[in-house]
Amino acid sequence: MAIGQRLYVALAPWLLLVIESLLVLSAVTLAFVSHRRSRAQRKAPVFLSMRSAFARFARRKTLAVLVVGLSTLAIRVALIPLWGVPQPAWHDEFSFLLAADTFAHGRLTNPTHPMWVHFESFHIIQHPTYMSMYPPGQGLVLAAGQMLRHPWVGQLLVTALMCSCVCWMLQAWLPPRWALLGACLAVLRVGILSYWMNSYFGTSLPALGGALVLGAWPRLKRNARVGDATLMATGVAILANTRPYEGLVFSVPIAAAVLIWIARQKRFPTSTVLRRVVLPLILVLGVTGGAMSYYFWRVTGNAFVMPYTVNRQTYAVAPYFIWQKARPEPVYHHVVMRNFYIDSELRSFESGETVLGFMRRLSSKGFWLWTFYLGPVFILPLLAFPRLLRERKMRLPLCILAAVAVGSLIETWTGIHYVAPALGLFYLLLMQCVRHMRLWRWRGQALGQSLARAVLVVCVSMVVLRVTAVVAGAPIEPRTRRGNPQKEAMTRELQKMPGQQLVIVHYEPKHSPHTEWVYNRADIDASKIVWARDMGDGQNQELLLYFKDRSAWRINADDPAAKLEAYASPVK
């Protein structure tokens, strides 16, 4: 490999971060330099006119909410020729797609397949039924998309709706123009080019739920309306069916605030509060709890046992929280499954049991969360964060932030989307910081105004730069996997063949468990292509006998030039 190529491979994951840092430094430098100009030059009529028009539009709150969502939708659809439709790559995505396929066919779960041992895969349960281990929220979103033509349509729509809900939430806490600006930043940073839009992970839906809860609270406090109570309960229901633990951590401070308000408020009669607030909350959450229990009963056979619990008890050794102890190693039928749960998960958990290991894990969590949610562009506004500590209005958001931080701290793993319920919270605190930053003065000049404008300019510039780079073929994007091109090509080849196909997938001993081929649709027997694990010729025979009417193939998934090889069937 040439020196230039080696350098690119080493720097590619950090390239966008470096570019954004340089843009921020340039914007800050320009802001200082520009203040040497005259006051008349700085306050150009064009800029004042644009700011005035933006403020007038922001005051039309309903229209602003709609435009934010529609803009997200329109921009991403326009980018399909460049960005394409995302292909699943990670275990979680295939699990969510299994749930989507199940729901799209009108079922809550699927019966255990007679040959289930050949189909075991990550984040899926095989007993007592065959289903995704995750809560049903994301599966329902993708199922809606599947019925509209493609599962990603569901992710596209829910991400646009999420951005609208962030705008709606901010309107309850901030002046209209700041709420709209915050929503625009959320669209630019999360809504278009991030993996929240361009994958099948359960990301946007919990963020939407968190925005509903946080946005309903000030409105409920001011007006005690049934609609606001219903929206709050709906947000909690979404959180319970997407990220239950993180949703609970996020919701507890708000629930405490609601209870304290009910006990202390004198503005509304008690009967009015009970009828307009308490009753809707109880009804929506009661129905949600009943529906969840029924779903659990259908999937796991127990109304109080989640599929997630069944999956972890069946396969996992490493615990979910840092104070828990590792479980005994279960029996694994496949080496690749053991490698994932023992060599990957358990070793990761054990590495954090020492003080040094815990600090390394904590710094890693903090870095990746900062990179995604903040990045270099928001460093300057964060300098105003101490001012928020003195604001009475920000006490509850800061309490929620503290709860989210502690809740993440005690988890063994914290992915970027684990804290998705708090997306709206981050933008609320961020925009309040920007408002304080706007008041900064330097040598008697309003430096903060230029810095606030620079934040938006840098965010827009990063989107334009990334899109332009794709058009020009310049490799500035990190080399994240967009599906499994090898498997996708093989799937297209198999789809063209007459009849149904069975593919037995073989892995080399050092195969990475993060590159998985064996995932199937909800109705395995009716699928055009069935993917199974190679268990050796002896055990494979029962699978070949069961699927005796299918063409059987074998593939070495770790061969760079992998190709289908006919698998000899047993004598019929």
N, C-alpha and C positions, 0 to 999 in steps of 0.2 A: 504494500500500500504506500502511495506517495506521501511525502511529509505533509503536503497541503491537505490531503484527505484525512490523515491522522489528526491534524490540528482541528479540522472541521468536526470530526466525530467527537473530539474532546470538548469542543466549545459549543456545539449545536444546542444542547439543552439549556445553555445560559445566554444564547445569542440575543433573544428577544429581551431578556432582562437587562443586558448590557446596552442594547439600543435604547430602551426606555429610559435608562439612567442617563445616557448622554443627552436625550431630548429634554429631560428634566433640568439637567445642568445648563443646557442652552437656554431654556425658557427662563430660568432664574437669572442668568446673566443678562438676558435681554430685558427682563423686568427692571433690573437695577440701572442698566444703561438708558432705558427709555425715560427714566425719571429725571434725566438731565435736560429733557426737552421742555418746552414751555407748557404751561397749563392748557392753553388753547389747542396746542397740537395733540395733547393726550386725549382731550375730550372731543374727539372728532364727531361731527354730526352723524356720520354713517353708523358709528358704533352706538351712539345714544339712541338712534332710531331703531336699531336692531334690538337693543336691550328693552326698549319700551314695548316693541311688538311682542317680544317673548313674554314680558310680564302680563300684557293684556291677554295673550293666548292662555297663559297659565291660570289666569283667574277663571277661565271657563273649565272648571274642574272635570266635569264628566267628559267633555271633549278631549281634554288633555290625557285622561286615563285611556280612552279609546285609541287615540293617535299613538300613544306609546306602544301599545300592544300591536296595532296594525303595522306600525313601522318596523318593529322587530320581525314580524311575519314577512313583510314585503322584502326587506333587505336580505333575509336568509334565503327566501325563495329565489330571489334574483341571483344569489351566489351559487345556486345549485350547479350551473355549468362549470364553475371553478372548484367549489368545495365538494360537490357531489352529495350523494346520500350516504350517511355513515354506515359502515359495516361493523357488526359486533366483533369484539376481540377478547373481552375479559369474561371470566367466569360469571360474574354478576349479571352481565348483559344477557347471556344465554339463559340464565335462570329466569330473569324477567320475561324474556321472550317465550319461554315455556308457559308461564302463567298467562301471558297474553293470548297464546294460541288456545289454551284451555278455555279461557273466558270467552274468546271470540266464537267458540263452538258451543257455547251455552252450557258449559259445565263448570263446577267449582273445583273439581279435581279429577284425577284419572285413576283407574284401577291399576294395581301393581301388575307389571308385565310378568308372564311366566319365566321369561329369560332375563329378568331384571339385573342379575349379577353381571351380565355382559354389558349393561348400559349405565352402570354407576358413574356418576360424574359429580362435579363440585357444585355446592350450594343447591342441591336437589335432594329431596327425600324419595326413597323407593318404597318404604313401608311406613304406615299401613296403606298409604296411597302414593301415587307417583305425581309429584308436584314441586313447584319452587318452594324454597324454604322462606322466602321473604313475605312480608305483609302484602296484601292484595292491591294496594293503591296504585303502584307503578304498573302492575300487570293490567289493571283496568284501563289506564291511559293508553298503553301500547295496544290493547285489544281494540279500543275505539279507533286507533289509527289503522290497525289491520283491517277492520271492517270498512274503513274509508279508502283502502287500497294498499297501505304499507304501514307497519308499526311505527316507523319514524314520524309519520304524520301526527300521531298522538303526542310525541315528544315535541315536535315543532309547535303545535297548538298550545300545549300546556306551558312551554317556555315563554311564548308571547303573552299568555294570560298571567304568568308570574310577573313579568315586567309591568303589566298594567296594575297588578295588585300592589307592587312595590310603590308605584306612583300614588295609588289610592291611600295606602298606608301613610306615606310621607305627608300627604295633604292634611292628615289629622294632627300632625305634630309640628309642621313647619308652614311658613307662608307659601302661597301657591307657586311662586317662581322658583323657590328653593326646592320644593317638592318635585317639580317638573325637571329641574336640573339634576337632582339626585337620581330620578328615574332614567334620565338620558344616560347618565354615567353607568348605571346598572346595565342598560342595553348594550353599551359599548364594551363594557368589561366582561359581562357574563352572558348576555342574551344572544349574541350573534356567533362568535367564533370560538367560544370556550367549549369544553367537552360536555358542559351541561346541555347545550343545544345539540352537539354533534356526537351523541352516543345514545345508549339505551339505559343508562344508569338512572336510579331513582334520585334525581337531583332537584329538578325544578318544582316538582309537586310539593315536597316538604317545605321548600322556600315559599311557595304560594300559601301553604297553610300557616306558616309563621307570620307572614305579612297580614293575613286575615285576622289573626289573633291580636297582633300588635296594633293594627289599624282600627280594630273595633273598640279597643279599650277607651281611648279619649272620647270617642263619639258616644259610647255607652254612658260614660261618666257625665257628659254634658246633657244628654237627651233622654236616657233610659228608654230607648226604643226597642221594640221586638226585633226589628230587622238587624240591628247591630248585635244584639244578643245571639241571634241565630247565626250570623256570620262568624262571631267568635267561636261558638260551639262547632260550627262547620270546620273552622280552622283547626281546632283541637282534634276533631274526628279525622281530618286528613293527616295530621301528625301521627296519630295513633296507628294509622294504617300505612305509614311510610317509614318513619324512623321513630319507633315508640319510645326508646330510651331518651334520645336527644330531644324529642318533642316534649317529653315529660319534664326534663330539666329546664327547657325553655319556658314551659307553661306554668310551672309552679309559682314563680314570683308574680306572674300576672294573676293567677288564681288567688294568691294571698292578697293582692291589691284589691281585687273584686270583693272579697269577703270583708276586708277592712272598710271599704267604701260602703257596702251594704249596711254594716253595723253603725257607721258614723254619720252618713249623709242625712241631711235634714231637708233637702230641696224637694224630694218627692215623697208622697205618702208611702208607708210600708206596703200597703196593698198594691200600689202601682208598681213598686219595685218587684214584688213577688210575681205579679202577673206579667210584666213586660220583660223582666230580666231573668229571674230565677226559673220560672216555668219553661221558657224556651230553651234555656241551657240544659235543664233536666231532661226535657223531651228529646232533644237532638242527641245528647250524649247517651241517654238511655237506649234509644233506637240503635245508635252506633254500637254500644256495648253488646246488645242482643245480636246484632248482625255479625259482629266479630266472633262471638261465642259460637254461633251456628256455623260459621265458616271453619273455625278451628275444629269443631266436632266432625264436620264432613271430611276434613283433610287428615286430622290426626286421631280421630275417634274420641277426643276429650275436649270439652268446651273450654277448658282452662289451660290447654297446652298448645303453644304456637308451633307451627312447622319449623320455625327457626330453632326452637328448643330441641325438637326431635333430631334435626340434622346435626346439631352440635353434640348431642349425647351419643349419636351414632358414630361420628367420625372424628370429632375434635378432641385434642388433648390439652391444648393451651386454653386458659380461661379468658373471659372477656374483660375482667377487671384485674388491676394490678395486685390487689391483696389476696386474690384467690390462688389456690394451689392447682397444679396440673393434674389432670385425671389420668387414670391408668390407660395404657395404650390399647385400643380395641383391635379386633381382627380386621385386617385390610385384605381385600381380595385382589388388589392391584397395586403394584409397586409405585406407580405415579401418584396414587391417592396417598400412600404413606409418605412419600417424599414431600407432598404439599403440607400435610398436617403435622409431620414430625420435623423434617429437615428445614421447613420454611417457617411455619407458624410457631411451633414449640421453641425452636432455637431463637426466634425473634423475641418471644416472651422471656426466655431465660436470660437473654442478653441484657434485659432491663431490670433484672433483679438486684444488681449491684448499684451502688450510688452513682458511679461513673456511667454505667450503662443506662440508668434512668435519666441522667442529665443529657446524655447523647440523644436518647429517644425524645426527650422533651424539646431539645433544641431543634431536632429534625421536624417534629410536629409544628413548632412555631415558625420555622422557616418556610415550610410549604404552605401553611395557612396564610402567612404574610404575603408570599409570592402571588397567590391566587386572588385573595380578597383585597389586598392593598397594593403591594408593589411599590417601586420607586416613586411613582406619580403622586401617591398619597402620603408621602413622608412629611412634606411641609405642613399640610393641614393637621397632621397628628401632633405637631408641636403645640397646637392650641388645646390639646386634650385636657391638660390640667384645669383649664377654665370651666370645662363641663362639670367638674367635681363640685363646683360651687353653685350650680344651677339646680334649683328645686325641681324644675320640670324634667330634668334628666336623671333624677334619682332612680326611678323605676327602670329605665333602659340600662343604666349602669349596674343595677342589681341583677338584671337578666344577663348582662354580659359577664358578670362575675360568676353567676351560676353556670353559664355555658362553659366558661374557662375551667372551672373546677370539675364539671362533669366530663370534659374532654381529658383533663389531667389524669383521672383515675381509670380511663379506658386503656386497655393494652394497645389498641390501635386507634388512630384517629385519622381517617381519610378526609380529604378536602370537603367532600359532600356530606360527611357525617354531621357537620355543623350547618348544613343547608337551612334548617329552620330559622337560623339567626341572620340570614342574608339581609332582610329588610332592616333589622336592628343595626347591622354594620353600616348601612347607608344612612340611617337616621343619625347615628353618632358622627359619622364622617361629614355629613352636610352641616351639622351644627358646628363642627370644627372649622369647616370652610367659611361659615358665617363669621366666626370669630377672627379667622385669618384675614378676611376681607377688611377688617378694621385696623390692621397693622399699618403703622406709619414709620417712615425712615427719613430722617432729616426733614421732618415736616411734610413729607409727601405720602400720598395714599398708595404705598407699595403693595398692600394686601390685595387691592383690587386687581392689579396686574397678575399677581400670583394665582388668584382665584380663576381668572380667565385662562391662565396657563395650564391649569389642571384639565380643563375641558379640551383645550387645543391639543395637549399631549395625548389624551385618550382618543380623540378623533384621528390624530396623526398615526397612532399605532394601528388602528383598524385599516386606514388607507394604505399604510406601508405593507401590512401583511397581505392584503388583497393584491396590491400592485406586485409584490414579490411573487405571488403565485402566478399571476399573468405573465410575468417576465421569466418565470422558471428559476428564480433566485432562491436557493435553499436556506431560508432564514428560519423556517418553522422547525421546532424540535422533532426528532424522528419518532414520534409516537406511532404506534401501530394502528393502521386503519383496516381492521379486519385481519383475516388470514388469507392472503392472496393465493397461496398454494391450494388451500382447501376450496376457495371460491372457484378457481379454475377447474378443479376436479369435479366440483358440484355441477358446473355448467356442462361438463363432458358427460356426466352420468345422467343429467336431465334429458339429454338428447337421445339416450339409448332407449330402445323399446323395452317395455316391461318394468318390473320393480327391481331394485338393486340393494344388495347388502355389501357393506364395506367393513372389513375387519382391519382395525388400525393397530399397527405395531409400533412401539417406541423403543429406542435404544436405551441402555441402562442409565445414561446421564441426561435423559430428556428433561427439559424444563417443564414442571407442572403448570406453568403459567401460559403455555402454548397448548391449548387443548382442542382436540378434534371431535371428541365423542360427546355430542349433544344431539338430541332428537326432538321431534315434534311431539305434541300431546298424544296423538293417536299413532303409536309406533307402527302397528300392523298395517295401517292404511297409508303410511308414508311412501312416497316414491323411492326415497333413499333412507336406509337405516344404517347408522354408524355404531359399531360395536368395538369392544376392546379385545385385543388378541390375548387369549388365555392359554395358548398352546394348542397344538393340533388335537390333543385328546379332548379337552373341554370345549373346543370350538365345534366339535362334531354335533353336539346337542343343538347348538345354534343353527348349524347348517341344515340339520334335519327339520327343525322347526320352520325355517324359511326355505324349504326345499324348492319352492316355486320361484325363488328369486335368483338372479344372477349374482354369484358370490365373488367378491374381489378382496385382495389383500394389498395393503400399502404400508410402506415404511415411512412414517411421517417425518422422520429425522433425516431422510435422504434429501439433499438439496435438489436432486433431479428425480424426486419421487414420481412414480407412475403406477397406474393400476395393473395388478397382476391377477390373472384368473386364479381363484381358489378352488382346488379340486373338491367336488361334493362327494359325500359318502354314497355308497351303493343304495339305491332306493328300493 
